[in-house]
Amino acid sequence: MNEKCEILIVGAGTAGTYLGWLLAKKGFSVVIIEKDKREEVGKRLDVIHFESDRVEKAGIPPFQVGAPDCIEIRDVSTVVTPDFKKELKIRALQTIVRLTPFLNRMYSVLESDGVKLEFTCKFKSLIIENNQIVGLVAEKGGKSIEYRTELVIDASGKAAVIRTSLPEDYGVETFNLGPNDVMYVLLQYIKWEKPEEPHPTANTDYNWWLLWFGPSYDPEGAILGVGQPGSFDNARLAREDFLKRADLPPYEIIKKEQGSTPYRRPPHSLVADRFLCIGDAAAITYPFSGHGVTATWVLCMIASDVIEENLKNGKDLTRDVLWEINVRYYRNQGAKFASLFTQLSGVLNFNEKEWDYFLKKGLIYQTGEGEDIPEPNKEYEEEMSMGEMLNFLFKILGGLFRRKLSFKHMKSLLQANGLAGKIKKHYENYPENIKEFDDWVKKSQELWTQKKTAVKKLPSVTIEYH
């Protein structure tokens, strides 16, 4: 069986669905193939959150609280210090979503805009002719389908089934994610046995343990989540250390989920001849939280514009033609994320006492009370005035003088921040000329090798952040 389309996307999760929708609205023929059943896509994780301002910018059809796919829209969260003595209020614009109902709502929208969705359809192999991708072979119901297309987009998640199948010399890195390249996430959906007793609200972070209580579909419950790199065992032991310290009222575990999300730099190039990778397949995630839905939507908006301009002008979507996607993404959000990922290697070295000090002194989050809570940093980069910088340094010196902070870890933080600045500048100078790319990659690799491994020592486990 043979089929033709202009755009073929592998993966009907949040990344592939969104980019497919954007391109269909521009008038292109789009096919999305997905290995899972329609009603089971996204079942691995039930409840997730999106940044509300990014939802609006992406033009996603509005969410309605109480609808099957929307639990809550909130703007304030709580962060608790490691000694459990102080709760800090931060502004967090979040839409709490049930993933599978959201995807199925979007599938109906896509189909009304002409996207063809093929579920239980699994990628088998690429079709390469004259050293260029021209399509792929998939399997559905035991039958082989040959798709011919102008562009193959890998939105297959962490497995990155297309990117990792590319020829080694095709222009995009084909790495697989190893244990140190992902955050392992454990979720417990809990129900408080005595909900009238004091308990953490369903918007509370205990980020020394990388643990949180999030909203659930049960108003008398919550999601107890924790994420750590290296293994699920690391996440479990971190949760156990938290539970030994926390004075929680009794609760019942209703169900459990687990998964992982990329925790590493993306490929140096997202494009090759007739190829693009997005989402988890490209390791596009927020460095400070690990999730990447709305981060990838930013990339998708760039990609849809570049693809539209060139396809409508009759151009073959070669690496040269698609290169602008790399330039526009990496010079902006990509540079910011690369910098933040590097900065974290300094922050994650803090011990419990240091983390406690940084939170209480407002050195990590902008905090406040009532209407005085500052707006969140929506552009993911800090710009301090001279007064704010002096105040920051004064608090650091005070922490060192009173032995709340160690010189060793502050040195690590300063080194990480210095390297983060160099990496950000390097990405902001991503080469427009593809002939300069090899030299840019060489310099990038030199910078990334300088990034230090952070180490956190909990009572039950020592965790490395690479």
FENKA-V663548 format. One record per pair of residues at least 12 apart in sequence whose ideal C-beta (glycine too) atoms are under 8 Angstrom apart, sorted by the first residue. I is the first residue (numbers start at 1). GAP is how many residues later the second one is. Records with the same first field share a line. If there is no record, write none. Layout:
I=GAP  GAP
//
This chain:
1=142  143  144  145
2=143  144  145  146
3=28  142  143  144  145
4=25  143  144  145
5=24  25  26  111  142  143  144
6=22  23  24  143  144  145  305
7=13  16  21  22  23  24  142  143  144  146  300
8=22  23  24  25  127  128  139  141  143  144  145
9=21  22  23  24  144  146
10=22  23  113  126  142  143  144  145  146  151  152
11=21  22  23  143  144  145  146  268  270
12=20  21  22  24  29  91  95  105  107  143
13=28  29  90  142  144  266
14=28  85  88  89  265  279  282  283
15=140  263  264  265  266  278  281  282  285
16=16  18  137  139  140  262  263
17=15  86  89  90  93
18=40  42  88  278  279  282
19=134  136  259  281  284  285
20=12  90  95
21=85  88  89  92  94
22=278  279  282
23=281  284  285
24=86  89  90  91
25=88
26=278  282
28=279  280  283
29=85  87
30=84  85  86
31=84  85  86  87  116  118
32=78  83  84  85  86
33=85  88  89  90  105  114
34=83  84  85  86  87
35=85  86  87  88
36=83  84
37=82  83
38=66  69  79  81
39=61  65
40=60
41=59  62  63  78
42=57  58  60  61
43=57
44=213  215
45=54  142  212  214
46=52  53  54  143  171  211
47=24  49  50  51  52  167  168  169  170  176
48=48  49  51  243  245
49=45  46  47  48  165  242
50=44  45  47  243  244
51=42  43  44  243
52=21  23  41  42  43
53=40  325
54=240  241  243  244
55=40  239
57=240
58=236  239  242  243
61=44  45  48
63=32  34
67=34
68=30  33  37
69=28  29  32  33  35  36
70=25  26  27  28  32
71=25  26  27  144  145  146
72=23  24  143
73=21  22  23
74=18  19  20  22  129  141
75=16  17  18  19
76=13  14  15  16  127  297
77=12  13  14  15  17  126  127  128
78=12  122  123  125  126  127
79=125  126  127  128  280  286  288
80=120  124  125  126
81=274  275  278  279
82=124  126  270  271  273  274  277
83=269  273
84=161  162  163
86=273  274
87=117
88=271  272  274  277  279
89=278  279  280  284
90=275  276  277  283  286
91=275  282  283  284  285
92=111  284
93=283
96=118  119
98=119
118=20  22  27
120=20  21
121=17  18  19  24
122=16  17  18
123=13  14  15  33  38  39
124=12  13  14  15  20
125=12  40
126=26  36  39  40
127=19  21
128=39
131=142
132=141  142  186
133=19  139  140  141  142
134=14  15  140
135=12  13  14  17
136=13  16  26
149=125
150=124  161  166  167
151=123  124  125  156  166
152=122  123  124
153=122  123  124  125
154=121  122  123  124  127  128
155=122  123  124  126
156=125
157=122  123  124
158=19  24  102  103  104  122  123
159=122
160=16  17  117  120  121  122
161=120
162=113  115  119
163=104  114  118  119
164=12
166=106  109
170=102  103  105
171=98  100  101  102  148
172=95  97  98  99  100  103  105
173=94  95  96
175=92
177=83  85  87  106
179=50  51  52
180=49  50  83  84  284  286
181=48  81  82  83  102  285
182=47  78  79  80  81  82
183=44  45  46  77  78  79  80  107
184=43  44  45  46  47  48  50  51  74  76
185=40  41  42  50  73  74  75  76  105
186=39  40  41  46  49  50  53  70  71  72
187=36  37  38  69  70  71  72
188=35  36  37  65  67  68
189=27  29  32  33  34  64  65  66  67  68
190=26  31  32  33  34  61  62  63  64
191=27  29  30  60  61  63
192=28  29  30  57  58  59
193=56  57  58  59
194=55  56
195=25
197=52
198=51
199=49  50  52
200=13  22  48
201=12
202=12  13  14  19  20  21
203=12
206=36  40
207=148
208=144  147  148
209=17  29  30  32  33  249
210=16  17  18  28
211=13  14  15  27  28  31
212=12  13  14
213=12
218=36
221=30  33
224=15
226=12  13  16
227=34  63
228=235
229=34  234  235  236  237
230=233  234
232=26
233=228
234=227  229
237=221  223  224
238=220  222  223  225
240=220
241=217  218  219  220
244=215
261=19  24  29  30  31
262=18  21  22  23  28  30
263=22  27
264=19  202
265=18  73  76  183
266=16  17  18  68
267=15  16
268=169  172  173  176
269=50  57  168
270=12  29  55  56  59
271=48  51  52  54  55
272=47  50
273=44  45  46
274=42  43  44
275=47
276=27  46  49
278=18  21  22  25
279=13  17
280=12
282=14  17
284=12  15  53
286=51  94
287=50  53  54  57
288=52  56
295=38  42
298=31  35
299=26  30  34
302=23  26  27
303=22
306=16  18  19  22
307=15
310=12
319=115
320=114
323=109  111
326=104
327=103  104  105
330=97  100
331=96  97  98  99
333=47
334=93  96
335=88  89  90  92  93  95
336=43  44  45  88
337=43
338=82  85  86  89
339=42  81  82  84  85  88
340=40  80
342=74  77  78  81  109
343=73  74  77
344=72  110  121
345=67  71  106  107  108  109  120
346=63  66  67  68  69  70  71  106  108
347=17  66  69  107
348=106  108  117
349=60  63  64  105  106  107
350=59  63
351=55  58  106
353=51
354=45  50  51  52  55
357=42  47  48
361=34  38
363=29  32  33
396=14
412=40  42
415=37
416=35  36
419=28  31  32
422=25
423=21  24  25
426=14  17  18  21
427=17
453=12  13
//
